[in-house]
């Protein structure tokens, strides 16, 4: 009789433990999902000055960030600072990494799940054309933000051409992929409403990231 009670208690404990683990996993999934949604609702950079740039670059240096990680961190640091959002550098880094992961998964799903291919030669032509037009606009003597943009490029160690390419190439690539992807998504989701297609694909990307983590 005591043996049966002992076995029953063991089974009950194991069952409750498993339930607790499943609940914790679901809570962690939802937390990650909400974080990914939040980084995709980020506001644009507002009016920035050299002090904002100095602070962002210094924080990136303190975290020993380089390359794409540094650039994306600086971008997010500037977004938060110019929108008066207080956040420590570790959280800024986490959010910038989540956004990078989102963008990479966004592209990977388009290629692997929907078969979208972008010719590299065509992509480079588009980037060169659009980046040149953007550069002429941003660095025009008539642009009041010209000096600040030049300062940011210099602090990141980029020439003007390198600076424009590093920060705009991913945008132009995503736009090119989107033009080929969205007609397929309209059929997949059964809607031609652009905002609905964007939202559903966003959730598809987020779910892919979340499931890969657990």
C-alpha positions in Angstrom: 0.0 0.0 0.0 2.8 2.4 0.9 4.6 1.5 -2.3 1.5 2.3 -4.4 1.2 5.7 -2.6 4.8 6.4 -3.2 4.5 5.6 -6.9 1.4 7.7 -7.2 3.2 10.7 -5.6 6.2 10.3 -7.9 3.9 10.2 -11.0 2.0 13.2 -9.7 5.2 15.2 -9.1 6.5 14.3 -12.6 3.3 15.2 -14.2 3.1 18.6 -12.4 6.8 19.2 -13.3 6.1 18.5 -16.9 3.1 20.8 -16.9 5.2 23.5 -15.3 8.0 23.1 -17.9 5.5 23.3 -20.7 3.9 26.4 -19.2 7.3 28.1 -18.8 8.2 27.2 -22.4 5.0 28.8 -23.7 5.6 31.9 -21.6 9.1 32.2 -23.0 7.9 31.8 -26.5 5.3 34.5 -26.0 7.8 36.8 -24.5 10.2 36.3 -27.5 7.2 36.8 -29.9 6.3 40.1 -28.2 9.9 41.3 -28.3 10.1 40.6 -32.0 6.9 42.5 -32.6 8.2 45.4 -30.5 11.5 45.7 -32.5 9.4 45.8 -35.7 7.4 48.7 -34.4 10.5 50.9 -33.8 10.2 54.5 -34.7 12.5 56.2 -37.2 15.5 58.2 -36.1 14.4 61.7 -35.2 16.7 64.8 -35.2 20.1 63.7 -34.1 23.3 65.6 -33.3 26.9 64.8 -32.8 26.5 64.1 -29.1 24.0 61.3 -30.0 26.5 59.8 -32.4 29.4 60.0 -30.0 27.3 58.2 -27.3 26.2 55.5 -29.7 29.6 54.8 -31.1 31.1 54.8 -27.6 28.6 52.3 -26.3 29.3 50.0 -29.3 33.0 50.2 -28.5 32.4 49.3 -24.9 30.6 46.2 -26.1 33.5 45.4 -28.6 31.1 45.3 -31.5 32.3 45.3 -35.1 30.9 45.2 -38.6 27.2 44.6 -39.1 26.6 44.1 -35.3 28.1 47.5 -34.6 26.3 49.3 -37.3 22.9 47.9 -36.3 23.6 48.6 -32.7 24.5 52.3 -33.5 21.3 52.6 -35.6 19.1 51.3 -32.7 21.0 53.4 -30.1 20.3 56.5 -32.2 16.6 55.5 -32.7 16.1 55.2 -28.9 18.1 58.3 -28.0 16.5 60.6 -30.5 13.0 59.4 -29.4 13.8 60.0 -25.7 13.6 56.3 -24.9 15.9 55.3 -22.0 17.5 51.9 -22.5 20.8 50.4 -21.3 23.3 49.4 -24.0 22.8 45.6 -23.3 19.1 45.9 -24.1 19.8 48.0 -27.2 22.2 45.3 -28.3 19.6 42.6 -27.7 17.0 44.4 -29.7 19.3 45.2 -32.6 20.3 41.5 -32.7 16.6 40.5 -32.8 16.0 42.8 -35.7 19.0 41.4 -37.6 17.7 37.9 -36.9 14.3 38.9 -38.1 15.6 40.4 -41.4 17.8 37.3 -42.1 14.8 35.0 -41.4 12.6 37.2 -43.5 14.9 36.7 -46.5 15.6 33.0 -45.8 11.8 32.1 -45.7 11.3 34.0 -49.0 14.1 32.0 -50.6 13.6 28.6 -49.0 9.8 28.4 -48.5 8.6 30.4 -51.4 11.4 29.9 -53.9 12.2 33.6 -54.4 15.5 34.2 -56.2 17.1 37.6 -56.8 19.9 37.8 -59.4 23.0 39.2 -57.7 23.9 41.2 -60.8 20.5 42.8 -61.1 20.5 43.5 -57.3 23.8 45.3 -57.5 22.6 47.4 -60.4 19.5 48.4 -58.4 21.5 49.2 -55.3 24.0 51.2 -57.2 21.3 53.2 -58.9 19.2 53.8 -55.9 22.1 54.3 -53.5 23.6 57.0 -55.8 20.3 58.9 -55.9 19.9 58.6 -52.2 23.5 59.7 -51.6 23.0 62.8 -53.8 19.9 63.7 -51.8 21.3 63.0 -48.3 24.7 64.6 -48.9 23.4 67.6 -50.9 24.7 70.9 -49.6 21.0 71.9 -49.3 20.3 69.2 -46.8 20.5 70.6 -43.2 21.4 67.1 -41.9 24.3 66.7 -44.3 27.0 67.5 -41.7 25.6 65.2 -39.2 25.4 62.3 -41.7 29.0 63.0 -42.7 30.0 62.9 -39.1 28.3 59.6 -38.5 30.0 58.1 -41.6 33.3 59.3 -40.4 32.9 58.0 -36.8 32.0 54.6 -38.3 35.1 54.6 -40.5 33.2 54.7 -43.8 33.6 56.8 -46.9 30.3 58.3 -48.1 29.8 55.6 -50.7 30.5 52.8 -48.1 28.2 54.4 -45.6 25.3 54.7 -48.0 25.8 51.1 -49.2 26.1 49.5 -45.7 22.9 51.1 -44.5 20.7 50.9 -47.6 21.7 47.7 -49.4 19.6 45.5 -47.1 16.6 47.8 -47.7 16.9 47.7 -51.4 17.4 43.9 -51.4 14.3 43.4 -49.3 12.3 45.7 -51.6 13.3 43.6 -54.6 12.5 40.3 -52.9 9.1 41.8 -51.8 8.1 42.6 -55.3 8.4 39.0 -56.3 7.2 37.5 -53.0 4.0 39.4 -52.3 2.1 38.1 -55.3 2.7 34.6 -54.0 1.7 35.6 -50.5 -1.5 37.1 -51.8 -2.4 33.7 -53.2 -1.2 31.9 -50.1 -3.1 34.1 -47.6 -6.2 34.7 -49.8 -6.0 38.5 -49.7 -4.6 41.4 -51.8 -4.6 43.9 -49.0 -1.0 44.9 -48.7 -1.1 45.6 -44.9 -2.7 42.2 -44.3 -0.1 40.4 -46.4 2.7 42.2 -44.6 1.2 41.4 -41.2 0.7 37.7 -41.9 4.2 37.3 -43.4 5.6 39.1 -40.4 3.9 36.6 -38.1 5.1 33.8 -40.2 8.7 35.0 -39.9 8.3 35.6 -36.1 6.8 32.1 -35.6 9.8 30.6 -37.5 12.2 32.4 -35.2 10.3 31.4 -32.0 10.0 27.7 -32.9 13.7 27.6 -33.9 14.6 28.8 -30.4 12.7 26.1 -28.5 
